[in-house]
Amino acid sequence: MGRILVLAEHNTGTLDAVTGELLTAAARLGDPAVVLLARPGTGQDLAAQLGPWCLSDVYLAESAHAGTRLTTPAVAALEAAVNLARAAGAEVSGVLIAGTIDGREVAARLCVRLTAGLISDAVDVRLSDDVIVATVPVLGGAYSVEATASGLAVITLRPHSIVPDGPPANGLPGAGAAPVPTRIEIDADLEVGPGRGAEIVAVQPRPATGARPGLTAASVVVSGGRGVGSDEGFGLVGDLADLFGGAVGASRAAVEAGFCEAGLQVGQTGATVTPELYIALGISGAIQHRAGMQGAGTIIAVNKDADAPIFLLADFGVVGDVFTVVPQLIEAVTARRASTGATTQTTTQTSAGTNTRGTNDQE
Ligand SMILES: Cc1cc2nc3c(=O)[nH]c(=O)nc-3n(C[C@H](O)[C@H](O)[C@H](O)COP(=O)(O)OP(=O)(O)OC[C@H]3O[C@@H](n4cnc5c(N)ncnc54)[C@H](O)[C@@H]3O)c2cc1C
């Protein structure tokens, strides 16, 4: 069983959820171990958060360059970890990295350094006859292909594409019994000189968007498209999202029309979301949009064109004008809540069912 290295993602002292997704994927492929790049003095606390995973090893690289240089410290840490594992006699068969903007660059640079094979934007991985096979959507999500790499496979995995198992009770396959992983300090040269990575001179946090949950973490996402007509019309999207305690998303056409900010875009060149419920208002369902939301649990579409492609994907579809349908939906949900005292989540499911029709039963 080969060793699979996972590059941990963390933010303000806490491991990101995507680290659990990567570890879940790694456990399917071999013996998982984590590479942790952190500011000096912060790595031990982060490593301790990995305790429940019962990993055999954590490769810890503390560097003053972490957070001050773009991508190159992570590349150096991964390269050092691969070399350390190999020096200890392990066969490193895969490296898993979150498919973020930074992660994609780290992966590409690492492949050049190690002469490894790069598989980008995977949504699933499996082991077949000891070969790592990755599922990769192509052509805007219209098709999926299976990709393999000869030798070491460096794979970027799209966030939210794998449901994390959570730390296993008895350790991951191949892991030792110790609850706290062995820390292997990376003593490699992380001194990335000028010209080998851009320097971060300032970080400006994005202002909070009110009380709404983040787009990629929300269990309900309501998105608006060009069909909502204006930024005032887009307010209806927010009203429905707030009713369900959900996040607001948008199509690219809505963003380009100036109805909302670019950070709300869902799709191939925007965010990938996998909420339990996705409601598309006035969105045609172009493949580039579907690429970012087709993994949602239940999809509801409201569109006045019965032939809109979004209905091919939707579990429930309402053929109608959003300005007629959505206010009625809000009114019905509010009235039902008042009469039943149902919780937000329960009402979401119930009301969706009573206010929409199946894709094959449109009107
Ligand atoms: C390389 C590339 C990357 C792209 N990436 C993305 C991406 O990440 N995300 C993305 O979304 N797009 C992306 N696009 C754009 C994509 O191809 C579509 O143009 C876009 O998704 C269309 O957005 P829309 O559905 O809101 O607009 P439209 O296609 O114009 O559809 C509007 C819909 O609203 C309906 N409608 C109009 N008025 C009403 C009303 N009053 N009530 C109900 N329905 C109404 C219409 O029937 C229509 O179906 C990308 C394109 C390219 C080439």
The ligand as an SDF file (V2000), in Angstrom:
LIG
                    3D

 53 58  0  0  0  0  0  0  0  0999 V2000
  -15.5560   29.7230  -20.4100 C   0  0  0  0  0  0  0  0  0  0  0  0
  -16.9030   30.0610  -19.8330 C   0  0  0  0  0  0  0  0  0  0  0  0
  -17.0790   29.9510  -18.4700 C   0  0  0  0  0  0  0  0  0  0  0  0
  -18.3240   30.2400  -17.8970 C   0  0  0  0  0  0  0  0  0  0  0  0
  -18.4730   30.0950  -16.5560 N   0  0  0  0  0  0  0  0  0  0  0  0
  -19.7210   30.2870  -16.0370 C   0  0  0  0  0  0  0  0  0  0  0  0
  -19.9450   30.0670  -14.6450 C   0  0  0  0  0  0  0  0  0  0  0  0
  -19.0490   29.7720  -13.8670 O   0  0  0  0  0  0  0  0  0  0  0  0
  -21.1970   30.2360  -14.1820 N   0  0  0  0  0  0  0  0  0  0  0  0
  -22.2520   30.5750  -14.9870 C   0  0  0  0  0  0  0  0  0  0  0  0
  -23.3660   30.7090  -14.4800 O   0  0  0  0  0  0  0  0  0  0  0  0
  -22.0330   30.7960  -16.2900 N   0  0  0  0  0  0  0  0  0  0  0  0
  -20.8080   30.6750  -16.8330 C   0  0  0  0  0  0  0  0  0  0  0  0
  -20.6090   30.9070  -18.1540 N   0  0  0  0  0  0  0  0  0  0  0  0
  -21.7230   31.5250  -18.9140 C   0  0  0  0  0  0  0  0  0  0  0  0
  -22.7740   30.5280  -19.3650 C   0  0  0  0  0  0  0  0  0  0  0  0
  -22.3980   29.9990  -20.6150 O   0  0  0  0  0  0  0  0  0  0  0  0
  -24.1320   31.2130  -19.5060 C   0  0  0  0  0  0  0  0  0  0  0  0
  -24.0040   32.2970  -20.4160 O   0  0  0  0  0  0  0  0  0  0  0  0
  -24.7180   31.7430  -18.2050 C   0  0  0  0  0  0  0  0  0  0  0  0
  -24.7140   30.7270  -17.2370 O   0  0  0  0  0  0  0  0  0  0  0  0
  -26.1410   32.1850  -18.4550 C   0  0  0  0  0  0  0  0  0  0  0  0
  -26.6730   32.7460  -17.2930 O   0  0  0  0  0  0  0  0  0  0  0  0
  -28.2550   32.8220  -17.0920 P   0  0  0  0  0  0  0  0  0  0  0  0
  -28.8050   31.4450  -17.1350 O   0  0  0  0  0  0  0  0  0  0  0  0
  -28.5020   33.6360  -15.8910 O   0  0  0  0  0  0  0  0  0  0  0  0
  -28.7140   33.6920  -18.3280 O   0  0  0  0  0  0  0  0  0  0  0  0
  -29.5370   33.2740  -19.6200 P   0  0  0  0  0  0  0  0  0  0  0  0
  -28.8850   32.1700  -20.3450 O   0  0  0  0  0  0  0  0  0  0  0  0
  -29.7900   34.5370  -20.3650 O   0  0  0  0  0  0  0  0  0  0  0  0
  -30.9030   32.6930  -19.0630 O   0  0  0  0  0  0  0  0  0  0  0  0
  -31.8450   33.4740  -18.4060 C   0  0  0  0  0  0  0  0  0  0  0  0
  -33.0240   32.5600  -18.1280 C   0  0  0  0  0  0  0  0  0  0  0  0
  -33.9800   33.2700  -17.3910 O   0  0  0  0  0  0  0  0  0  0  0  0
  -35.2770   32.9290  -17.8810 C   0  0  0  0  0  0  0  0  0  0  0  0
  -36.1350   34.0560  -17.5410 N   0  0  0  0  0  0  0  0  0  0  0  0
  -36.1300   35.3190  -18.0580 C   0  0  0  0  0  0  0  0  0  0  0  0
  -37.0200   36.0940  -17.4170 N   0  0  0  0  0  0  0  0  0  0  0  0
  -37.6190   35.3150  -16.4920 C   0  0  0  0  0  0  0  0  0  0  0  0
  -38.6030   35.5360  -15.5030 C   0  0  0  0  0  0  0  0  0  0  0  0
  -39.1640   36.7370  -15.3280 N   0  0  0  0  0  0  0  0  0  0  0  0
  -38.9790   34.5000  -14.7260 N   0  0  0  0  0  0  0  0  0  0  0  0
  -38.4190   33.2620  -14.8700 C   0  0  0  0  0  0  0  0  0  0  0  0
  -37.4550   33.0050  -15.7810 N   0  0  0  0  0  0  0  0  0  0  0  0
  -37.0570   34.0110  -16.5650 C   0  0  0  0  0  0  0  0  0  0  0  0
  -35.0980   32.7110  -19.3510 C   0  0  0  0  0  0  0  0  0  0  0  0
  -36.1070   31.8610  -19.8500 O   0  0  0  0  0  0  0  0  0  0  0  0
  -33.7170   32.0750  -19.3890 C   0  0  0  0  0  0  0  0  0  0  0  0
  -33.7980   30.6610  -19.3490 O   0  0  0  0  0  0  0  0  0  0  0  0
  -19.4020   30.6400  -18.7290 C   0  0  0  0  0  0  0  0  0  0  0  0
  -19.1930   30.7400  -20.1040 C   0  0  0  0  0  0  0  0  0  0  0  0
  -17.9700   30.4530  -20.6430 C   0  0  0  0  0  0  0  0  0  0  0  0
  -17.7960   30.5660  -22.1360 C   0  0  0  0  0  0  0  0  0  0  0  0
  1  2  1  0
  2  3  1  0
  2 52  2  0
  3  4  2  0
  4  5  1  0
  4 50  1  0
  5  6  2  0
  6  7  1  0
  6 13  1  0
  7  8  2  0
  7  9  1  0
  9 10  1  0
 10 11  2  0
 10 12  1  0
 12 13  2  0
 13 14  1  0
 14 15  1  0
 14 50  1  0
 15 16  1  0
 16 17  1  0
 16 18  1  0
 18 19  1  0
 18 20  1  0
 20 21  1  0
 20 22  1  0
 22 23  1  0
 23 24  1  0
 24 25  2  0
 24 26  1  0
 24 27  1  0
 27 28  1  0
 28 29  2  0
 28 30  1  0
 28 31  1  0
 31 32  1  0
 32 33  1  0
 33 34  1  0
 33 48  1  0
 34 35  1  0
 35 36  1  0
 35 46  1  0
 36 37  1  0
 36 45  1  0
 37 38  2  0
 38 39  1  0
 39 40  1  0
 39 45  2  0
 40 41  1  0
 40 42  2  0
 42 43  1  0
 43 44  2  0
 44 45  1  0
 46 47  1  0
 46 48  1  0
 48 49  1  0
 50 51  2  0
 51 52  1  0
 52 53  1  0
M  END
$$$$
